[in-house]
């Protein structure tokens, strides 16, 4: 199902199936937060309910089920390579790809990015603060953005962007279990041209779409979960109303 808005399009369906129907070289960048299939060192832990894996014990708020988060290491890498290769086909020459990852899946995601055809350019750190303390170890309070480019990088401005961004998680504004702060996404979009069309094949609650709207960009989003698709579309409609 396809939903059209003033600032972009949301497809409700499987990312690979939708991407294969999109025309080549039709988006200016890719920015997405796919299911990590992480949260444990062993298979039983990885296949636990995402709400148990990614939330603190005792959390009161609940979210709709998160789909596609049960893959083992090899299938995750293969799956990510498939959709990243389709994103490469859909992206224009010089386009940037920015893909969120946690520490466990960081090696797999850098492999998948390059396997999909992208030139790996580095890693951006999101210091989210408030991560789980580890007795006698380092606190795990960061996630990462794997950054790549299709072909030769095209500089769109003369700014030097930082490699670390510090934004806390605002639980009161989250509509998705693993939502990222809108302000963080807006910062990442500075590596894309003004007025760019941004592809997010794992739209979730719609954060990328909202960031695009607030920075004068367009979006193409894909979301497998009907519940999250409805949530994302609702957020986009509400944002369009306030922008009139």
N, C-alpha and C positions, 0 to 999 in steps of 0.2 A: 504494500500500500504506500502511496506517495502523498505527502502533504506539502503544499506550496505556500510560501510566505513571502512577504515583501522583500525580505533580505536573504532568502534562501529556500532550500528544499530539505525535507526529512523523509527518508525511506524507512519504512518498517519492514525489516526482513534480514536475511543472512548477509553478512558483509561480502563474502566471496561472490555470492550470486548477484548481488546488486552491482558490485564493482565490475564484473564481467560484462555487464550491459552498458556501462558508461563509456562515452567516447574517449579516445586517446587524447592526451595533451589538452585536457579541459579544465584542470585546476592549477592554482598557483602554488599550493603548498599542502602538506598533510600534517595534521596535528591530532594525535589521538591517545587515548588511555585504554588499551585493551585489557581484557581479563588476564591477570598475571599467572593463574594456575599455580600459585605459590602458597606461602603460609605454612610450610612444614618441611622437614627434612626427609620424610618418608612418605610413601604413597598413601597410606591411610590418613595421614594428616592433610595431604594435599586435597584429598577427596572429601574432606569435611565440609559442612555448610559454610559458605563464605562469611556469613554473619558471625560464626564462631572463630574463623581464622583471622578476620580483619577488624574485629571490634574488641574493645577492652571488655574484660569480664565485668558484668554488672551494668552494662549499657542499657538504658531504658528505651531509647528510640529504636524502632524496627523499620526495615526497608523492604521493598518488593524483592523477590528472589533474583539473584544475579546469575545469568546463564553463561555457559561456556568456560567455567573456571575449574574443570576437573581433569585437565590433560596432564599426562606425565611429561618428563623432560623432552624426550625425543619427539613425541607427537606435538608438543607445544612449539618446538623449533620448526618443525616441518609446516605446521599450520601458519605460523607467523611469516615464514618465508613465502608461502603461497599468497597471502593477502598483501604483503609488502611488495611482491612482484607486480600484482595488479595495480597497486597504488602508484608504482613507478611508471607503468604504462599510461595511467590516467593523468599523471603529472606533466606539466610543461617542462622543457629543458631549463635547468637552473633552479628548479623548485627545491624547497627544503622539506625534509621529513623530520618530524619530532615525535618520538614515541616514548611514553612513560614506561618505567620499569622499576621493580624493587631490586634489592641487592641480590636476591637469590637467582632472579632471571636475567640479570644484566649480561652475563656472558652469552646466554642463548639469544637474547635480543640483538646484541651487536653482530652475532653470526647471521641471524635471520635478515637483518637490515642489509648486510652486504650480499647475502644470498639472493635477495630480492632485486639486486642491481644497483642499489644506492652506494655512493661513496661515503664512507663513514668519516665524519668531520669532528666528532668529539662527544662529550657528555656534559650536560648541564645538571647541576645539583639543586634540588628543592629541599631546603632545610625547613621542615614542617614544625619543628619543636614539639614537645609533649609526647615524643615517642616512648615506647615501652622501656623502662629502665632494666638493665641487665646486671645483676649482682656480680661484681668482679670483672665485668666486661664493658665494652663501649655501648652507649645508648644507641638504639637503631631509630634515629629521628630524621632520616633523609630518604628521599626517593630520587629517581634519576630520569633524565630525558635524553634518550639516545638520539643524536642529531646527525643527519646525513643530507646529501645533496644529489640531485639527478644531473650528472655531468658537471659542468663548470659552474661554480658559484657566482651568482650575480648580486653584487652589493646594491642595496636599494637606498642606502643613506650612509652618512659618514660617522655615525655613532659607534662607540665601542661598548658592546653589551657585556654585562657581567656573566660569570660562569656559575655563580651561586645566587639563588633567590631565597629570601626568608619570608615566608607567609604562614601564619598559623592556620590550623584547621578550624573553621567556624562551624561547629556542629549544628547550631541553630539554623543555618542557611542551607544545609545539605539536604538534597532530595534523593541522593544515591549513596549507597554504602561507601563507595570509594571516591566520592566527588572531590575534585581539586578546586581550589579557590579561583573565582573568576578573575581576580586581579593578577594572579600568577599566569593564567592563560593569556591575558592581555599583554603582559610583559613578553611572553614568548612570541607573540604575533608581531613584535617589532622587527623580527628578522624577515618578514614577508612584505611585499609591496603594499602601499596604500591602495585600498579598493580591491585587494586580492580576493579570490575565491578559495576558501579553505575547506579541505575534505577531512571529515572525521568519521571513519567507518565504525566507530564504537561510541556513539553519541551519549549513551547513558542518560543522565538527567538533563542534558542540553547545555552544559557549561560552555563548550566551545562555541556553540551558536550564539549564546548571550555575549561572550567576549567579542565575537565578530561584529555583532550589532553595535556594541559600544565603541568599536574602533573603526567604524566605517567600512567593514569588510562584509563579504557574502559567505555563506556556508552551504555545504552539502553534507548532510549527516545521515548515518545509517545506524539503526538500532534493532537488535533481534527481539528483545523483550517487548511485548505489546504494552505491558504496564509502564515500563520506562519510556517507551515511545509516546504514550499518552501524557506522561509527566513532562517530557521535554517539549512537546507541542504546546502544552498548557503554559509552560514558562515562557516560550517564545511569543505566544499570543499576548500574554500579560505584559511582556516587555514592549511589544509593538504598540500596545495601547498607551503606555506611559510616554512613548517617543513621539506621539502625534502632536 
